[in-house]
Amino acid sequence: MARNQRQYDTDYKIQSVKLSKEIGLTKAAKELGISTSTLNGWVKAYKEGKLDLGLGFQTPDSAMSLTEELISLRKQLKEQNKEIKRLKEENEFLEEASAFFAASRRKSAKTND
């Protein structure tokens, strides 16, 4: 027989994990009326990166140092600038190709007249 399992939305899981970090897993599970194993699974998912608690929720252990964050942001900026450059080049190529085919179409229309 299939068990009747409750489905919890992501926001509920996130708030539950945050509460467990504040008051402890067992106490939070009891307060929320869920099993400790369920809450522990959500905490595990958070630690594995499968459950994102959102911006601004970092503990001193999980937070990056300012230097690490700056390095990460610079890397991200460099990658984004590279992508912007590539997209601009593609856009220019497509504009030139479009102009070429439009001129070719006009030329063939004149010869058919």
C-alpha positions, 0 to 999 in steps of 0.5 A: 500500500502507498503511504499518504505522504504530505507534500511541502512547498519549497518556501515551507522547507526553506523557512523550516531549515532556517528555523532549525538553524536558529533553534535546533533541529529537534525543537524546530521539527517538534514546533512545526509538527514534522518528523526530525528525519524529514527536517533533517532531509531538508537540512541535508539538501541545503548543505548539498546545495539542492535547497537554496535559502536565498540571499543574505542567509549565510552563517560565518562558516558558509559565508565567503570572505570579502576577498573570495567574493570579490574574486568570484564577482570579478570572474563573473564580470569577466565571463559576462563581458566575454559573452557580451562581446561574443553576442555583439560580434554575432549581432554584427554578423547577422546584420551584415548577412541580413543586408547582403541577402536583402541586397541580393533579393533586390538585385534578383527582383530587378533582373526578373522585371 
